[in-house]
């Protein structure tokens, strides 16, 4: 189906419409081999709280952004290259993120990439299944074409949401308040205090610029002999035992969600 739609007028119009909706703040999406596979609104677990975002699945990338006017205007565009992405299901029996109206978020899965890792939720189990099926097919095809089948991908850590950390997750001494602000380590995703995150380090698969890291991860990055600690720290965030759910992991990619000063 993707091959049949490539280079067709209807597909070109659909892609052009997406570009128009993002306006001048978005990047050009035109590509002769690119096909818009599907689109829809998903609830994304952001740093502060779950928020609705518009997602567009293409055969080679996934694009998402903030909804300004439904189906007409979006901003804060983000693009993830599918050959560097993988998805993992969040079982409903371990996923019960509470939203403002007291209802739980269900039908979720993780979108994992070198630059960002976050959870999204669909309205129904069928919608979730359709998204995951189409994403996996596109990912597998892109990785096959790039000769990447079977390769283990680097991935960014999932950030622990602000609400899940009342104290620094490293020193366990600083209690957060309007004065004692939260900071996120870009390597492990922990919520830490200013004293425990005074260092910066280059994390190659995330950025060429030094990023805020906690003291533990700084030692790992600067001392190769402690590399074994890195994987255990990173993995522990994704499995961090939260009060409400094991999959409560957030992404700070939306600028309105972040108040980290050490960026």
N, C-alpha and C positions, 0 to 999 in steps of 0.2 A: 504494500500500500504506500509506503514511504517513497519508494522508487517511482511509482506512478504519479505521485503528487509533485515531485521535484520538477522545477522548471515550468510549472503550470501557472496560468494566469490567476486562477482562484487562490492558489497558495501564496503567490506574490502579493495579492491584495490583502490577504489575512495578515501576512508579516508586516506589510506597510501600515495596516491599521494599528498593530501593536506598537510600532515605532511612533505613530502619531499620538497614541494615548500617553506615551512617556514624554513626548515633546522634546525640546532641545536638551533637557537634562539626561536623556537616555542615549545609549550608544546605538550605532547603526547595526541592524540585525540582518541586513540583506546578504544572502549567500546563495549561489546557484544550486547547491546541494542541500540547503536547509529546508526542512519541512516542519510546519507547526502541527504537532501531533494532538495536542489538547490544551485546555485551559480551564481554570476554575478558581474559586475562593477557598483557601484553606486557613485554618487557625494555626498560627505559628507561636510557639512558646518563646517569648522574648524575655529579656532580662528582668523587666518589672512585672509583666503579666502577659497572658495570652492575648494575641491581637490577630485580626483578620488581615490577610495579605492576598494579593492577586498573583497567581502562579501561571506561567506559560511553559509547557513542555514542548521543546523542539526535539528533533531526532539526535542533535548533537550537544545541546545546551539546555539548561533550565533557567528561566528568567523570572524574577519576582520583584514586587515592589509594594509600596503603600497605596491604599485606595483613597483617592481624593474625591472622584465622582465615579460611582460604579459603572463599569463598562465604557467609560469615556476618558477618564483622566487618572494617571498614576504617577508617582514620583519615587525617588530613592531607589533607583533600579539596581538590582544585583544580578550577576550572571555567574553560573557555575558550569564548568565544562564537564559533560557527562562521563567522559572516559576516565576522569579522576574522582568520580562520585560512586558511592555505594549506598544502598538503602537497607535498613533493618527494621523489622516489625517490632512494635511495642505491644505486647499482649494486653488486652483489656483488663485481665485480672490483676495486672501490676501497674495499671495506668488509670489513675483517678484524680487528675489535676482539677482542682476546684476553680471555677470562674466566679465572677462577681455575683451572678444570680443564684449561686449555690449549686448549680449543676456541675456534673463531672465531664471532662473531656475524654472522649473515647475515640476509637478507630484511628489510632496514631501510628506513625513510623518515624524513624530517624533518617535524615539526609546527612550523610557523612562525606566530607571532602577535606583536602589539605588545608583550606583556608577557613572553613566554617563547618560546624556540626550543630544541628538543631533538630527539634521535634516539630512535626506538623500533624494536624488532626483533620479528618474529613467528617462530613455530617453523618454518613451512613457506612456500614460495613462494605456495601457494594461499591460505593465511591472510593473507599480506601483500596479495595482490591483492584479496581480499574487503574488507579494511579500507580500502585506498586507494580502491577503487571506491565504497563506501558513503560514505566521508568526502567525496569529491569531489562526489558527487551532492547530499549534504546542504548542502555549502558553496555550490555553484552555485545551489541553490534559495533558500537564505537570502539570498544576495547579490542574486539576481534580485528577490525580494520587497522588499528594502530599497533597490532602485534603485542598487546598487553595482557592477553588472556592468562590468568593464573598469577599475575604479579600482585604482590602485597602493596597496597597503597598507603602512603603517609596520610594521617588524618589529624585535623585540629581537635583539641579537646572540647568536650561539651562543658559549657560554663554552668556552675551551680547557681541557680537563681538567687537573687538578693534575699528574698524572703525566707530562704532555707538556711541562712547563716546569720545568727544573732551575735556571734563572736568570731574572731579570727580563727580560721581553720588550721593555722600553723602553730601559733603560740598559745592559743586558747586562753589568752589573758585580756585582750582588748575586746570590749563590747561595743558594737557599732551604734552610732547615734548621729545626730545632725552635725556633730563636731568630729567624731571618729568615723570617717567615711570608708566605704567598702571599695576594694580594688580587686580585680580579677587577674590571676596569673595566666598569661597567654600560653603557657606550656602544659599546665595541669588542670586549669579551670577552677581552682579553688578560690574562695572568697577570702581575702587576707587584708590585714591592716597595713597602714603606711610603713610602719617599722619593718614589717616582714616582706615588703615589696619595693625596697629602695633601689634595687638593681634592674638593669636592662640587659637583654641579650638578643642576639640574632637567632631567630628560629627559621631555618632556611625555607621550609615548605610553606611558611606563612607570610614572611615579609623580608625584604632586603635591609630594612631598618631595624634597629634594636627595639625590642618590645618589653613591656613590663613583665617581670617574672618574680616569683617568690624566692626566698633565700634558698630553699631546698633545691628548686629547679635550677637556680643560678649555679649552684655547686655542681649539679649534674652536667650542665652545658659547658662549664669552664674546666671541669675535671673529667676527662674521658674514662678514667678508671671507675667512675661511679655510674656509667651508662646503664647498668642493670637496674638502677633505681628509677630511671626515667619511665620505663614501660610500666612498672608497677604503680607509680604515681599517676600516670595518665589513665591507666585502666581503672584505677580506683574511683575516679571521678564519675565515669559512666555507670559504675555500680554503687555509687555512694548511697547509703541507706537513708532515704528521705522520709519525713513524717507521713507524707501523703502518697508518694509513689516512687518506685525505683527508677523510673524513666524521666524524672523531673529534671530535664536539662535544657538550658536556655542558650540563646544566641544574642549577641549584642550588636549585630550588624546594623540595626536601625539606630540612627544617631539620636533619635528622641528618647531611646531607652538607656543610653549610656551616660554615666556621670563620672566615669573613671578619669582621673586627672593624669595618671601615669600611663599615657598612651604614646 
